[in-house]
Amino acid sequence: MKKFNTVQEIQLERANQRENKIIYTLLGVLLGEIDRLPTRDEPTADQIYSVVKKMYDNAKEMAPFKMEALAEVEYLKDYIKEQLTTDQLTTIIQELVATGFSNMGQFMQHLNSNYKGQFDGKLASSIVNKILKG
């Protein structure tokens, strides 16, 4: 997985993509979105990743309707953490139950600490509820 750690890395990549109008524009939008983050300091790699993930998800939604979005998805997918499958998430949650986890807060804190950006929170909540009730 590739990763943007700093705004400067994105600016450099944008300069390198000058010939590819779609990606050049995408990286310009990414820089604009990062610039709007509510931080006075240089954004962290996690903050940058959150913006990249949001843009990736938006491009995936638009891909059936916009050809440019398909190119954006193809480019950004290299910067997105691999997502846990439903089976993987279920196994992790079952293991946590076996170690004594018993409330939603414990599960979500553990998942966010160890698998941030790799799972769907709604899916995780659904699995936890199902396992705890079952």
For each residue, the residues with C-beta under 8 A, 3 or more apart:
1: 78 79 80 81 82
2: 78 79
3: 45 49 79
4: 9 10 13 45 48 49 52 79
5: 9 45 48
6: 9 10 42 45 48
7: 10 11 31 34 42 43 48
8: 11 12
9: 4 5 6 12 13
10: 4 6 7 13 14 27 30 31 34 48
11: 7 8 14 15 31
12: 8 9 15 16
13: 4 9 10 16 17 27
14: 10 11 17 18 24 27 28 31
15: 11 12 18
16: 12 13
17: 13 14 20 23 24 27
18: 14 15 24
19: 24
20: 17 23 24
21: 24 25
22: 25 26 68 71 72 75
23: 17 20 26 27 71 72 75
24: 14 17 18 19 20 21 27 28
25: 21 22 28 29
26: 22 23 29 30 55 72 75 76
27: 10 13 14 17 23 24 30 31
28: 14 24 25 31 32
29: 25 26 32 33 55
30: 10 26 27 33 34 51 52 55
31: 7 10 11 14 27 28 34 35
32: 28 29 35 36
33: 29 30 36 37 51 54 55
34: 7 10 30 31 37 43 47 48 51
35: 31 32
36: 32 33
37: 33 34 43 47 51
38:
39: 42 43 47
40:
41:
42: 6 7 39
43: 7 34 37 39 47 48
44: 47 48
45: 3 4 5 6 48 49
46: 49 50 116
47: 34 37 39 43 44 50 51
48: 4 5 6 7 10 34 43 44 45 51 52
49: 3 4 45 46 52 53 79 81 117
50: 46 47 53 54 117
51: 30 33 34 37 47 48 54 55
52: 4 30 48 49 55 56 76 79 80
53: 49 50 56 57 80 117
54: 33 50 51 57 58
55: 26 29 30 33 51 52 58 59 72 76
56: 52 53 59 60 72 73 76 77 79 80
57: 53 54 60 61
58: 54 55 61 62
59: 55 56 62 63 69 70 72 73 76
60: 56 57 63 69 73
61: 57 58 69
62: 58 59 65 66 69
63: 59 60 66 69 70 73
64:
65: 62 69
66: 62 63 69 70
67: 70 71
68: 22 71 72
69: 59 60 61 62 63 65 66 72 73
70: 59 63 66 67 73 74
71: 22 23 67 68 74 75
72: 22 23 26 55 56 59 68 69 75 76
73: 56 59 60 63 69 70 76 77
74: 70 71 77
75: 22 23 26 71 72 78
76: 26 52 55 56 59 72 73 79 80
77: 56 73 74 80
78: 1 2 75
79: 1 2 3 4 49 52 56 76
80: 1 52 53 56 76 77 83 117
81: 1 49 117 118
82: 1 118
83: 80 118 119 120
84: 88 89 92 115 118 119
85: 88 89
86: 89 90 123 127
87: 90 91
88: 84 85 91 92
89: 84 85 86 92 93 119 123 124 127
90: 86 87 93 94 127 131
91: 87 88 94 95
92: 84 88 89 95 96 111 115
93: 89 90 96 97 107 124 127 128 131
94: 90 91 97 98 131
95: 91 92 98 99
96: 92 93 99 101 106 107 110
97: 93 94 100 101 102 131 132
98: 94 95
99: 95 96
100: 97
101: 96 97 106 107 110
102: 97 106 132
103: 106 107
104: 107 108 125 128 129
105: 108 109
106: 96 101 102 103 109 110
107: 93 96 101 103 104 110 111 124 128
108: 104 105 111 112 121 124 125
109: 105 106 112 113
110: 96 101 106 107 113 114
111: 92 107 108 114 115 119 124
112: 108 109 115 116
113: 109 110 116
114: 110 111
115: 84 92 111 112 118 119
116: 46 112 113
117: 49 50 53 80 81
118: 81 82 83 84 115
119: 83 84 89 111 115 123 124
120: 83 123 124
121: 108 124 125
122: 125 126
123: 86 89 119 120 126 127
124: 89 93 107 108 111 119 120 121 127 128
125: 104 108 121 122 128 129
126: 122 123 129 130
127: 86 89 90 93 123 124 130 131
128: 93 104 107 124 125 131 132
129: 104 125 126 132 133
130: 126 127 133 134
131: 90 93 94 97 127 128 134
132: 97 102 128 129
133: 129 130
134: 130 131
